[in-house]
Amino acid sequence: MNTLHVSVSNKVALYSARDGSIVCGNDDYQVQFALDSEWDGVPAKARFIWNGKHEDKPIVNGVAEVPRLVRAHEVKVGVYSEDGSLQTTTAARIPCDLSILCGSTTPTEENEAFYASEAQEAAERAEAAADRAEAAGGGGTGGGVVVDPESVNQAQEAATAAKASAEAAAASAGEAGQAKTGAEAAQRAAEAAQRAAEASKSEAKQKATDAENAAQTAASKAQEAAEAQEAADGARDAAETAAGNAQTAQRGAQESAAAAEGSAGQAEESATDAEAAKKAAEAAKNTAAQKAAEATDAAQTATSKATTATEANTAAQASAENAAASAARAEALAQQVENGELKGEPGHTPVKGTDYWTPEDKAAMVADVLAALPASEEVAV
């Protein structure tokens, strides 16, 4: 018996990767659970989920048997109990390998739908991350706030990576293993984009606070400058110089805000590209279904034609047999006429072509029948 180990602590289930993967089609796998004190005395069950379906197994002495898996690339396992109040854990992920009995590695419709759903969810998370990056990048246009270009670039790069991963996941939906890998990559990229967007948002918020403090300080200084202006012309000149510097700083802030808006526009275009890729994948799937239907119709038409050809061949054979029988009868009658065994009524002279046929007539009749039969290529299946 092959034993796999899953630990549960604070309702979080984790699989020990050193135990390796499960080979599908086998019945000799079991999971040894290391449950924390929360599960003491609780009648727990293990739930195994793969390819969109699940099966529950009782946990006896901390061990649960793994159900037979077929064409699975991954199985999720968690613990739950319905004794009294509901108690459950997260799912630990155990990788699976296809066995020789799994047959073709072509994904089933069930696998294909499952991983296509994961890819779509990953694409949606990537689009949401791109929106957050856009919001963080566009937040520096008001109140003289200066957005750090480096933070905006980080958010944009993360959004671009999420979009690329989403495209890879959607393009791989026709193969279960590749679709799964693309979906996981898209999820990791989306999470990275989210973290980058949140970091950018936090940094932008800090920059806004610093700018607000600087603005308050500038206002105080302006008040002091106004009072000084009333006292001396020299102080008025200094205030004008400070105003010129403030205008220069404002222009710099406006340029930074414009750059941030451009980055946000690029993130929006990336999200649009991801949506277009998803639609293209759906169109390709519909085209494949149409081609399969056309192939089925063509097969049915070929079968019908083959049946018709078989019936024609049978009819032709029957006609040939009838013609041969007629020719035999004609030959017998002619022989009887030649031998004087067949005579008409007294005073009646036999008529050629009516009462008898010559060998030349019979040969012509056989040739006519053979000419009427369909050619071999016309009756071939």
N, C-alpha and C positions, 0 to 999 in steps of 0.2 A: 504494500500500500504506500503510495506517494503522499507525503504529508506537507501541506503548505501552511504557513503561519500568518495569522492576522491578529494584530493587537488592537484593543479598544480602550481608549482613555478619554474621558469627558465627552462621550458620544461621538468621538472621531475614530473611524476605522482606518488602519494603515496596513498595507501588505508588505511583507518582507521580500524585497526584490531578489535577494540571494537565492530564494527557492526556485527561481526561473519561471518558465511558462508552462501552461497546460497544453498537452497534445490532444486535439479533438478526437472523439470516438472511443475514448477509454473510460472504464468504470472503476479504476483503482486510484482515484484521487480523493483526499479528504482534507478539510481545513481544521487546524487546531487553533482555537480562539483563546487569546489571553485577555480576559475581561477584567475590568477594574471592579472595585468593591460595590459600585452602583448596581451591578448585576447579580450580587450574591443572593441566592435563593429565588431568583426570577426564572420561570420556565421560558427560555428564549428559543427563538427560531432563527435560522439563517435564510436569507432570501438571495437567490442567484438570478441575475438579469443579463440576458444576452440576446442580440438580434431582435430587440423589441418585445421579447417575451420573458417570463420569469417562472421560477419554481422554488418552493419553500422546502426546507429540510430541517428536521428537529436537531437541536444541539444536545448531545448526550455526553456527559463527562467532558464538556468543552470541545467536542469534536462533531463535525457535520460532514456528511458525504457530499461530494460534488456530483451533480447530475451529469449524465452523458451530454456532452456538447458537440454540436454538429455545425461545421462551417462558421465557427466563431473566431473573431480576431481579438476579442476581449470579453471578459465576464466581470460584472460588478457584483460584489458581495457585501452585505450588511447584516446587522442583527436587529431584531425587534421582538416585542412581547405585547400581547393584548390581554394579559392577565391583570384585571383591574383597570388601571389607566394605561394609555398607550405609551410605550417607551421604545425609542428607536435610535439608530446611529446613521452616520454618513456611509457612503459606499466606498469600499476599497476596490481598486482596479487591478485585475490579474490578467496579464497578457496571455493570448492563446495562439497556438500554431496549428495549421491545417494538417490533418493526417492523410495518408494515402487513400483512406476510405472516404474522404470528403469529396472525391471526384474532381470535377472541374473547379478551378479557382474563380470562375466567373461568378460574381455576386448574384444571389437570388433577388427577386423583387423585394422581399422583405428586408434584406440587408441594404439594398440600394436605397429604399425609402428611408431606412433608419439613418444611414450616413448622409443622405441628401438633407435630411432634417437638421442633423448636427452642423452641416456646412452652412445651411441657411441661417441658423442661429448665430454662428460665428460671424457671418457676413453682416448680420444686423448689429452685433456688438461692435464690429469694426466701424460701421457707419455712425453708430452712437458716439464712439470715441472720436471720430473725425469731427462730429458736430461739437463735441466738448472742446476739441482743440481749436475749432473756429471761434467758439464763444470766448475762449481764453485769449486768443490772438486779437480779437476785435474789441476787447474791453478797455483798451488804452487810448480811446479817441476823445474822451471827455475830461473836463476839469484839468487839462494840462498834464495828464498822467503820461509818463514815459514808460513804454513797455520794453523790457529787455529783449532785444532781437535774438539773443542766444536761446532764451526760454521758448520763444515762438518757434524757432527753428527745430528745437527738440520735439515740441508737440507736433509740428508738421512732419518730421521724419517718422515719428511713431505712427501717425495717421497713415502715411504712405505705406509703411510696412504692414499695417493692419489691412489696408486695401489690397496689397499684393497677396497676402495670405488668404484673404477671402476669395480672390479670383482663382488662386490655386485650388482651394477647396471646392469651389463650384465646378471648375473644369474637370476635376477628378471624381465627380459623382457617379459615372458609369462603372467604376471599379471600387469595391468596398474597402479594400486595404488602403488604397491611395486616398480615397475620400476621407477615411478616418484620420490619416496622417495630416492631410490638409486642414481638416477641421480643428485638430488639436493645435497645429501651428497657428491657425487664425485666432484661436482662443488665446494662446499665449501672447500673440502680437496685440490683440485687442486689449488684454489686461495691461500690457506694457504701455499702450497708447493712453489708456485711462490713467495709469500712474503718472505718465509724463504730463498729461493734460491737467491733472490735479496739482502736480508740482508747479506747472506753469501758472495755473490760476492762483496758487498760494503766493508765488513769487510776485505776480502782477499786483496782487492785493497789498503785499508789503511795499512794493514800489509806489502804489497809490497813497499809502499811509505816509511814506517818506515825502512824497511830493506835496501832500496836504500840509505836513509840518513845515516844509520849506516855503509853501505859499503863505502860511501864517507868519512865518519869520519875515518873509519879504514884505508883507503888509505892514508889519511893525516897523521895519526899516523905512518903508515909504513914508509912514507917519512922521518918523523922526526926521526924514529928509525934508518933508513939507515944513516942519517947524524950523528946521535949520535954514530953509530957503528964505523965510521971512526975516531971518537974522542977518544973512550975508549972501552976496551974489556968488561968491565962490562955492558955497554949499549948493546953490541952484545949478551951477555947472556940473558939479559932481552927480547930482540927481539925474540930470539929462543923460550923462554917460551911463549911469546904472540902468536907465530906461532902455537905452540902445542895447545893452547887454541882455536885458530881459527879452527884447524882441528876437534877438538872435537865438536865445535858448528856446523861445516859443516855436520858431521855425524848425529848429532841430526836433522838437517834440512832435510837430505836425508831420515831418518826414518819417519819423519812427512809426507813427500811427498809420501812415499810408502803407509803409512796408508790411506792418502787421495785417492790414486789411488784404493786401495782395496774397500773403501767406494763407489767410483764411479762405480766400477765393480758390486757391489751389487745392486746399483740403476739401472744399465743396465739390470741385471737379473730380477729385479722386473718388469721393462717395458716389457720384453719378456714374463713373466708369465701372465701379463695383456692381451697381444696379444693372447696367447694360450687360455685363458679363453674366449675371444671373439669368436675365431674360434670354440671352443667347443659348445658355445651357438648356433652358426649358424648351426653346424652339428646336434644338437638336434632338431632344428626347421625343418630341411630338413627331418630327420627321422620321425617326427610327421606327416609331409605332406605325406610321403610315406605310413605310416600306415593307414592314412585316405583313400588314394587311394585304398589300398588293401581291406579295409573294404567295400568300395563302390563296388568293383568288386565282392566280396563275396556275397553282398546283391543282385546284379544283377543275379549272378549264382543261388542263392536260389530261386529267383523269377521265373527264367526260368524253374527250376526243378519242382516248384510248378505248373506252367502252364502245363508242360508235364504230370505230375501226374493227373491233373484234366482232361486233354483230354483222358488219358488212362482209367480213371474211367468211363467217359462218354461212351467210346467205349465198355467197359466191360458191362455196363448196357444195351446198345443197343443189344449186343450179347446175354445177358441173356433173354431179351425180345423176341428176334427172336427165341431162343431155346424154350422158353415157348410156343410161338405161334405154332412152329412146333410140339411140343409134344401134344398140344391141338388138332391140326389137326389130328395127328396120332391116338390119343385116340378116336376121333370122327369116323375116318375111321374104327378102330378096332371094335368099338361098332356097327357100321353099318354091318360089316361082321358078327359079332356074332348074330345080330338080323335077319340076312338074308336079310337086306335091300340093301346091296351092293353085286352085283354078277358080275362076269366077263363075257366075251363073251361065248356063248354056246360052251361047249366042253373044256373050259379053267379052270384049277384048280388054285385058288389063291395060291401064293407063299409067305411063311413066310419071312419077311424081305424086300419083294418087294411090295406085294399087301396089306399086313397087318402086325401089330406088336402086340405081346403079351404084357400084363402089365409088365412082367419082362424086355422085350426089351425096353419099354418106360422108365422104371425106370433107366436102364443102360444108355440110351441116356441123361437123365437129369443129372445123376451123372457125365458123361463125360463133359457136358457143364460146370457144376459147378467147376469141377477140372481144366478146362481151364481158369477160371476167375483168375485175379491177387489177391494175398493175401491182406488183409486190410492194413498191414504195408507198402506194396509196393506202395500204392496210397495215403498214408497219406501226407498232406501238411506239 
